[in-house]
Amino acid sequence: MTDTRRGKQSGWNDQPPSTRAWKGRAGRSREALAAEQDRAAGGRQGRYVRLDDDRYALASVELKVLPNTRRIRAYLRWSDKGRSPAKYLGQVDNDTRAANLIAGWKAAVEKGLAGPRPAPKGSWASSDAVRASMRGNRGKDTVPEVRLRSLIHREGLRYRVSTRPLPDLRRTADLVFTKARVAVFVDGCFWHGCPEHHRPATRNSEFWRDKIEVNRSRDEETNRRLADAGWTVIRIWEHEDPEAAAQRLIAVVRGQ
């Protein structure tokens, strides 16, 4: 971290530091302020302070200039039951607010005041970051799905989205062409074990290996049961070129 005791600010005895080094733009939304803190901390998962054995709070780095010192000071601040505790992190002397926030977060981590929130007991996720990533995975309307739907809709094809091809079979296809009896699945490379792009997890490897194998087996069973019922199943990997995938799909639906 930048030396928080002496440095660029040694010349500020006669004048305060530039506002761009510590003061944020007025009128920003809470979302914008949170995003700024996330960037400085290297991600939201690094912004937690421990309150007790079971509770954690999301913290922020605050920059202040004291009139008597004319130095920028960084504080770690959070909320706990209506109170707003703060810990002094040190002086920062960079030229921009963004750089000083980064320096403040680095000091908070070095002092052991902030860091990732551990996974709850019994959780399969190895960290708070993993849980956040898993929560962020969409079950439908993924980018590849939306792009594919747009291309085939442009060609005049109509379809149902995220529905069961067979009402009594608990399998949901991403696109369903009822009259043509075609079910389309857009598979994620990680979740469905793409032979080209799947990379085994390095943490909780046994858990993830078993989960992917279950997904693969389920996909095979789905293909078989739909085929037995007279349906054509098309599986498209998320990494496939959307134009080529759309043309392949259109050919099957139109019987070409």
C-alpha positions in Angstrom: 0.0 0.0 0.0 1.1 3.6 -0.5 3.1 4.8 2.5 0.3 6.3 4.7 2.6 8.3 6.9 4.6 10.5 4.5 4.6 11.0 0.8 2.9 13.2 -1.8 0.9 15.0 0.9 4.0 16.4 2.6 3.6 19.4 0.4 0.0 20.0 1.5 0.8 21.9 4.7 -0.2 25.2 3.1 -3.2 24.0 1.1 -5.7 21.1 1.2 -5.5 18.2 -1.2 -7.4 18.3 -4.5 -11.0 17.3 -4.0 -10.6 14.7 -6.8 -8.3 12.8 -4.5 -10.9 12.1 -1.8 -14.4 13.6 -2.5 -17.0 11.8 -4.6 -19.4 13.4 -7.0 -22.5 14.6 -5.4 -25.9 13.2 -6.2 -24.8 9.6 -7.0 -27.2 6.8 -6.3 -26.7 4.2 -3.6 -26.1 1.6 -6.3 -23.3 3.7 -7.8 -21.7 4.2 -4.5 -21.9 0.5 -3.7 -20.4 -0.3 -7.1 -17.5 2.1 -6.4 -16.7 0.3 -3.2 -17.0 -3.1 -4.9 -14.4 -2.1 -7.5 -12.0 -0.7 -4.9 -12.3 -3.8 -2.7 -11.8 -6.2 -5.7 -15.4 -7.4 -5.5 -18.2 -7.3 -3.0 -17.1 -10.6 -1.4 -14.1 -8.8 0.1 -16.1 -6.1 1.9 -17.3 -8.0 5.0 -16.4 -7.3 8.6 -17.1 -9.8 11.3 -19.4 -8.7 14.0 -19.5 -11.9 16.1 -19.4 -15.6 15.5 -22.5 -15.7 13.2 -22.9 -12.1 11.9 -21.1 -10.2 9.2 -21.7 -6.7 7.9 -20.9 -5.1 4.6 -18.4 -2.3 5.1 -17.3 0.8 3.1 -14.1 2.8 3.1 -14.7 6.5 3.9 -12.2 9.3 3.0 -11.9 12.4 5.1 -9.7 15.5 5.2 -9.0 16.9 8.6 -8.6 20.7 8.7 -5.8 20.6 11.2 -3.6 18.1 9.3 -4.8 18.6 5.7 -4.2 15.0 5.1 -6.6 12.4 3.6 -7.5 9.8 6.2 -9.2 6.4 5.4 -11.7 4.9 7.7 -13.6 1.5 7.5 -17.2 2.0 8.4 -20.2 -0.3 8.7 -23.6 -0.5 10.3 -24.6 -2.6 13.3 -27.9 -2.4 15.0 -28.4 1.3 14.3 -24.8 2.2 15.1 -22.1 3.2 12.6 -18.7 2.0 14.0 -15.5 3.0 12.3 -11.9 1.9 12.3 -9.0 4.2 11.3 -7.0 2.7 8.5 -4.3 5.3 7.9 -3.4 8.2 5.7 -3.5 7.8 1.9 -1.8 10.1 -0.6 -2.8 9.2 -4.1 -4.0 11.7 -6.7 -7.4 10.2 -7.3 -10.3 9.0 -5.1 -10.4 5.6 -6.8 -6.7 5.0 -6.0 -7.2 6.1 -2.4 -10.2 3.8 -1.9 -8.1 0.9 -3.2 -5.3 1.8 -0.7 -7.9 2.0 2.1 -9.3 -1.5 1.3 -5.8 -2.9 1.1 -5.0 -1.5 4.6 -8.3 -3.0 5.9 -7.4 -6.4 4.6 -3.8 -6.2 5.9 -5.1 -5.2 9.3 -7.4 -8.2 9.3 -10.5 -5.9 9.5 -12.2 -7.0 6.3 -12.4 -9.9 3.9 -14.7 -12.6 2.4 -17.5 -13.9 4.5 -17.1 -17.7 5.0 -19.7 -20.1 3.8 -22.4 -21.1 6.3 -22.0 -24.5 8.0 -23.1 -27.3 5.8 -23.0 -25.2 2.6 -21.7 -26.9 -0.5 -20.2 -23.6 -1.7 -16.6 -23.1 -0.8 -16.9 -19.4 -0.3 -19.3 -16.4 -0.4 -17.9 -15.6 -3.9 -19.0 -19.0 -5.2 -22.4 -18.7 -3.7 -22.8 -15.3 -5.3 -21.8 -16.7 -8.6 -24.2 -19.6 -8.4 -27.0 -17.3 -7.4 -26.2 -15.2 -10.5 -26.6 -18.1 -12.9 -29.9 -17.8 -14.8 -32.2 -20.7 -15.3 -33.6 -19.2 -18.4 -33.2 -16.1 -20.7 -29.5 -16.6 -20.9 -27.6 -14.6 -23.5 -27.2 -17.5 -25.9 -30.9 -18.4 -25.5 -32.1 -14.8 -26.2 -29.7 -14.5 -29.2 -30.9 -17.8 -30.7 -34.6 -16.9 -30.2 -34.1 -13.5 -31.9 -32.5 -15.2 -35.0 -35.1 -17.8 -35.5 -38.0 -15.4 -34.8 -36.6 -13.2 -37.5 -37.0 -16.2 -39.9 -40.7 -16.4 -39.1 -40.6 -19.4 -36.7 -42.8 -19.3 -33.6 -42.2 -21.3 -30.5 -42.8 -21.7 -26.8 -40.2 -20.7 -24.2 -39.2 -22.7 -21.1 -42.0 -25.2 -21.2 -42.4 -29.0 -20.9 -42.6 -30.8 -24.2 -44.5 -33.6 -22.5 -46.8 -32.4 -19.7 -46.3 -35.6 -17.6 -42.5 -35.5 -17.9 -40.7 -33.1 -15.6 -38.2 -31.8 -18.2 -38.3 -28.2 -19.3 -36.9 -27.3 -22.8 -35.6 -23.8 -23.6 -37.6 -23.7 -26.9 -40.5 -26.0 -27.9 -41.9 -26.3 -31.4 -45.2 -28.1 -30.6 -46.4 -28.8 -34.2 -43.0 -30.0 -35.4 -42.4 -31.8 -32.1 -38.9 -30.4 -31.7 -37.4 -29.6 -28.3 -34.4 -27.4 -28.0 -32.0 -27.2 -25.1 -29.2 -24.6 -24.9 -26.7 -26.2 -22.5 -24.1 -24.3 -20.5 -20.6 -25.6 -21.0 -19.8 -25.9 -17.3 -23.1 -27.3 -16.0 -23.5 -29.9 -18.7 -19.9 -31.0 -19.1 -19.0 -29.6 -22.5 -16.2 -31.8 -24.0 -14.5 -28.8 -25.4 -14.7 -26.2 -22.7 -15.6 -27.8 -19.4 -12.8 -27.4 -16.8 -13.1 -29.4 -13.6 -13.5 -27.3 -10.5 -10.4 -27.1 -8.3 -12.3 -26.7 -5.0 -14.9 -29.2 -3.9 -13.9 -31.1 -6.9 -15.6 -34.3 -5.9 -18.9 -32.5 -5.3 -18.8 -30.8 -8.7 -17.7 -33.9 -10.6 -20.6 -35.8 -9.2 -23.0 -33.0 -10.0 -21.9 -32.7 -13.6 -22.2 -36.4 -14.0 -25.7 -36.3 -12.7 -26.6 -33.5 -15.2 -25.1 -35.5 -18.1 -27.1 -38.6 -17.1 -30.2 -36.6 -16.8 -29.6 -35.1 -20.3 -29.2 -38.5 -21.8 -32.4 -39.8 -20.1 -34.3 -36.7 -21.4 -33.1 -37.3 -24.9 -34.2 -40.9 -24.8 -37.6 -40.3 -23.3 -38.5 -37.5 -25.7 -37.3 -39.6 -28.6 -39.4 -42.5 -27.5 -42.4 -40.1 -27.5 -41.7 -39.1 -31.0 -39.9 -35.8 -30.4 -36.7 -34.6 -32.0 -34.2 -33.2 -29.5 -31.7 -30.6 -30.4 -28.9 -29.6 -28.0 -26.9 -26.5 -28.6 -23.8 -25.6 -26.5 -23.6 -22.1 -25.3 -20.2 -21.7 -27.1 -21.7 -22.5 -30.5 -22.0 -19.8 -33.2 -25.6 -18.5 -32.8 -26.0 -18.1 -36.6 -24.9 -21.6 -37.4 -27.0 -23.0 -34.5 -30.1 -21.1 -35.7 -29.7 -22.4 -39.3 -29.4 -26.0 -38.0 -32.5 -25.6 -35.9 -34.5 -24.0 -38.7 -33.6 -26.9 -41.1 -34.9 -29.4 -38.6 -38.1 -27.6 -37.8 -38.9 -27.1 -41.5 -38.0 -30.6 -42.3 -35.2 -29.7 -44.8 
